[in-house]
Every structure is written in structure tokens, then in C-alpha cells.
Amino acid sequence: MPLNSQEKRDAWPGQFTDFVLRLGGKSGLAKYPGHDFFNDLMKARKTQDRGKFRQLAAQLAMLFFTHRSTGSFRDINAPAIDDYYYENLGFDSTSAETSRLFSVLDKLCLLLHDQKRSKIIGHEAIHLILLVDSLLDDYTRAWEADFASAFDKFRGSLAEANQTRYDSSPSDYWLSYGVGTRSNSDRHEVIQRRHEFFSEKMRDELTLQTKDPQRIFGALERELIYYRDKKRCAVCNAEVVWSELEIHHVEQHGKGGRTLLENGALVHRHCHPKGTAAETAFAKNWHDRRLDLRPAPTKDEVLAAIEGAEEGGDV
């Protein structure tokens, strides 16, 4: 049989090729057994995959390194994979970032080692890896005890949602995640939308305790707010690059403002309000803008309000 695209990439020069082979493994080569994440959790069958898991390993690596450095996502279709190989001929397979990816995969093997679920599939692998990467540093290990059950619950909800895809009002799990596994699943905007939804649902089920309360928002909260606010600074409205982001407590932390998503605002590091007067003015402007963004009331809501006012003698 002729070589497929990934089998051709396996022969390209550069350390990224070697790194992908180490991750995904290759049948018949003792040097490349592959990581247990693929072998145990994804049930890789090296003699039959013809590069399937090595291609997935390349896609996971592309997303992981891009997300860590920029907070963004990237296309992972065949042309994008080829471009990444070419652009990274000087890739360093011994860097701290590559070690980080192996650490994340090791952690997932520990968290999901009980083998009580069906094999992990590609889109799940993407979001599990990116989520665990955001949880490793800023939080105590309390979340680990809930992780497997949270993932199983997400899977169950998604399976139920798939049954609603032809309904007039499909489940949010289908609209925000499921449909993104069927169409354009290798496009960056679809991957981002799926990951935002997955992270939010998993966060609701996990026990997240920051290691240092003074750190304020943890990595996962910063990421969720970053995308919620469309990467725009709440002060100057310019785009915020990943390396410049800060999350500001709308209601001041020192005055009891809670570290919750709804009390966090994305700002540039240099735009971060400082001083009581600046923080007070920011909070007022923030709440005013939020009021302006409220959806218009429906006809039924207007009629109900009028009826209630008439009964109370206000009209």
C-alpha cells in the first residue's frame, strides 16, 4: 500500500518528527513504544493504525504548545500539520515545554487508570490535555479526586444530548460541543468553542482550591474569562495578547470582592486599575456596560410586567 500522509511525515528530518514518534509510537520499533496515554487510555493498535495515533500526537502537540505560548488555538488539518513540521525543523525535544506535555499525559494516566470507561477518543484527548495543563500549577490536588467522575458525567450528558440533535431545541451539549465533533472539527474556532464549553462543565464538577489565595484567579478561571471577554481589555477595549493579560476584581478583593468568574474582568497588565478612585470608577463603568448588554425583554415579559404594575396601581 502507498504511504499515507503521516507515514511520509515520519521520515522527515528534525526533532519534532522524533518527538511525535516517541509520543504516538510506531509498531516494530522498540525505540518508539509510545506513551501509555495512547496505549492504555486510547487503546492504540500499532499494527493497524498506519500513523493514526502519530498524527493525533502531532495535532495534540501543536495545540498544546500553541495554547501554552499564546492562549490561542490553531487549525490541525493535514496542511496545517505539514506546515508545522516544516516550521519546526529546529524543534527542541528536550525543552521544558516537551517535558510538560509528558507530565500532563502521565497525570491523565493516573487520573483515569481505573479502566472503568470506554477508550478516550481524539476530541476528548485534546480537551483533557489542555484542561489538566491549566490545573496542575495553581490549585491544590483536591480536584484530582473528582476528575474521573466529572469526565464520566460530561460523557454521559453528551451521549444524552446526541439524542436531541434532530429536536427543535437540541441540548446545549449538542449545540456547543457535539456538533463541533461532526463538522469542521479540525478548525481552530471549533476547537476553541468546544474547549470553552468542556472546561466550564468540568469546572462545575471539580473542587478547585488555589494553592495561594493571594494569587487570586487560577489558570482555568483566567482562560475562561479571556475567551468570555473576547480577548478585549475592559479598560481600553484593545486586544489583549496572552502574555499581557491580567484579571481584575471588579468588586475590590480587599473589600470582600469574591474570586468568581462574574467578578473578574480582562485587562492589560498596564491598564489594570490601581488605587481606590480608579477601582471604584472601573466598577461603576463595568456594571453600566453590563446593564447595556442585557437582552431586550420578550413580549411575554413586557406584558407580565405591565399586568403586575396595573395590579399594584403603578400605571
N, C-alpha and C positions, 0 to 999 in steps of 0.2 A: 504494500500500500504506500502511496506517496506520503511524504511528511506533511503533517498539518502545521499550522502557524506556530504553535507553541514548541513543537519538536524542532522547528527551524531556529526559534529563539534560543533553544538550549545549546546551540552551537556557537552563539555569538560571543565575542570577546568581552572582557570586563568582569568586575567583581559582582555586579548586580546579577548576572547570569548564575554565578556560583551561589550567591545568596538565595536566589529563588529555588535552585536545586536543593539546597540544604533545607529550606522550608517545606517545599512540596514533596520532595523525594522523587527517586526515579528507580523503577524496577530493574534489578540485575546489577545495580551499582551499590556495593556495600558502603561506599563513601557518602551516599545520599539516601539514608533511610527515611528521611522526612520527619517533621515534628509530630509528636503524639497528638497534637490538636487535630491534624488531618487524619492520622492513622486510627485513633481511637474514637474521637468525637464525630468525625465526618465519615468514618468507615471507608477510607480511601482504599481502592483496589488497584495497586500499582500495575498489575499485569494487563489491565483493561482500560485504564483511564486515558492513555495516549496523550498525556500532557494536561488533562483536565485540572488536576489539583495544582500543578505548577503554574498554570495560567491564573487560577484563583489566588495562589500565593503571590504572584506578581501584582494582581489587582489589589489585594489586601495591603501589600507593602506600599503601593503607590498612594492609596488613600490614607494610610497610617502616617507616612512621612509628610504628606501634604497637609493633612489636618493638624499635625503637631506644630508645623512651622508657620502655617498661615491661618489656621482655624477654618479653612475652606475645604471644599470637596472638588473632585475632578472627574472627568469622563474616564471610563475604564473599558471602552470598546477596543476592538482589535487595533485600529490605527493609533489610538492613544497609548496602548501598551507598547507598540513598536517604537513610537516616539520616545517614550520614557526609557526604553532600553538604550536607544541611540544617545539620548541626552545625558545618560548616567554611566557612560563608559568608564569614568573615573570614580565610580561609587566605592565608598569605603565600607567593606563588610564587617569591619571590626569597630565601628563607631559606637558611641553611647546610644545613638538612636536605634541601631540594629539590635543592640543588647536589650533595649527597652521593649522592642516588639517581641523578642523571645520571652522576656519576663511576663508580658501580658498573656501570651499563649500558655505559658506554664501555669499562671494563675487560673486561667479558664479551665485547664485540665483538672486542677484541684477542686474548683468550684462545681464542676459538672461530672465528676469522676464516678458518680453512683450508677451511671448507665441505666437510669430509670426512664429514659426518653428515647425517641427515635433519633436518628442521626441528624446532626446540625447540617443545614443547607446553606448555600452561598450567601444569600442576602442576610441570613441570621448571623453568619460568621462576621460579616462586615460590621454590623451594629454591636455585636457582643464585644468585639475587639476595641472599637472606638469608645464604647461606654466604659469598659474596665480601665482603659488608659486614663480616662478622666476621673476615676475613683481612687486610684492607687495612692496618690500623694497627700491629698488634703483631708482625708477622712480617716477616722478610726476604722478598725476592721469589723465593726458591728454590721455593716452592710453585707458582709460575706455570708452570714448565716441565712439571709433572706434571698440571696441571689438566685439559686436554683428554682425555688418555688415561685419567685417573681417572673422568671423566664417562662416557666411552665404555664403560669396564669396568662401571660401575654400570648403564648402559643394557642392556648385554649380559646381565648377571646377572638383571636384572628381566625381560627378554624370556624367558630360560630359565625363570624362576620362574613366569611366567604359564602355562606348560605344565603346571605341577604343581597348579594351583588346584583340580582335582577329585580329587586324590590323597588318600589317607587321612592323609598327613603332608605338607602343602604346604610349599614352600620358605619360609624366613624372609623372603625378599624379598617374597614374595606376601602373607604374613600381616601384616608390619609396614609395607609400603609399597603394594604393588599393590592390595590390597583397598580401601585408602583413596583410590584414584583412581576407583573404581567406585561407591562408596556414601558419601553424606554428605561428599563431597569439599570442600564449601564451609563445613564446620563447624570451629570453631577447634580442638577437641580432636583431630580427624582430621588437620588440617594440622600441628599440633604433633607428633603421633606420626610422621607421615611425615618431618618435618624432622629430628627426633632421629635417626631411622634413616639418612637420607640423609647427614647431617653426620658420623655415626660411620663410615660406609663410605667416604666421601670422605676423611676424616681419615686412615684407614688407608693410603691410597694417596699422600698428599701429603707432601712434605718440609717440615715445619714447624720453623722456627728463629726463636725470639723475637729481636727486634732488640736488646733489652736483657735479659740473663739475670736481672738483679735484679727485673724485672717479674713474675717467677715464672710464673703461669699466663696464657696468652694468652686473647684474647676467645672463641675457639671452645671451649677447654677450660672456661672459666668457664661458658659457656652449657650445655655438656653436663652438667657437674656440677650446675648449678642444677636441671635437669629430672630428672636421676638421683636427686637427694635430695629430690624432690617439693616444692621451694621451702621446705623446713623447715630451720631452724637446728639444727646438730648440738649446740649448747650449750643453748639454751633451748627448742627444739622449736617455736617460734612461726614463723609465715610470714615469709619474707624478701622484701621488695619489691626490685625490680631496682636501685633507686638505693642500697640499703643493703648489697648483697651483697659479701662477700669470700670468697676461697677460702684455707683454712688448710692448710698442710702437716701431715699427721698425724704423720709422722716428720719431725722438725725439719730444715729446709733447711740450717741451719748445721752439722748433724751428719750430713750426707750424704743426707738425705731427698730422693728424686727427684721431679721435677716431672712426675708421671704422674697420670692420672685416678684410679687406685686409691689414690693417696696424697693426694688432695685432698678436703676436707670443706667443705660450705657453711656459713657462719656469718654472723651480722650483723656489721657493722663494729664495733659497740660490744661484741659478745660475743667477738671474736677473742682467743683465749688469749694472754697476754703473760707472759713470764718462764718460766724453766726448769721450776719446780714445776708451774705451770698447764699448760704444754705437755705435760709428762710425764703428768700426771693425765688430760688430754684424750685422749692417745694410748691409754692403757690402757682408758678407758671406751669409746672408739671401737672398739677391737678386740673388747672384750667384747660390745658390741652387735652387731657383725658376726657373731660366733660364734652369738649368739642367733637371728640371722636366717637361719642356714644351713638349707637344706631338709632335712626329715626323710629319713633313708636309706630306700631302697626295700627291699622284701622280699629281692630277689636280693642286694643289697649286705650286708644283715644276715647272710644265710646264708653268703655268701662270707667275711665277717669271722669268723664262728663256726668255719667249716671251717679257715680259716687259723690261728686260735688253737688249735684242737684238735691240728693237725699240729705246732704249736710247743710243745705241752704246757702252754699257759697256762690251760686250762679244767679 
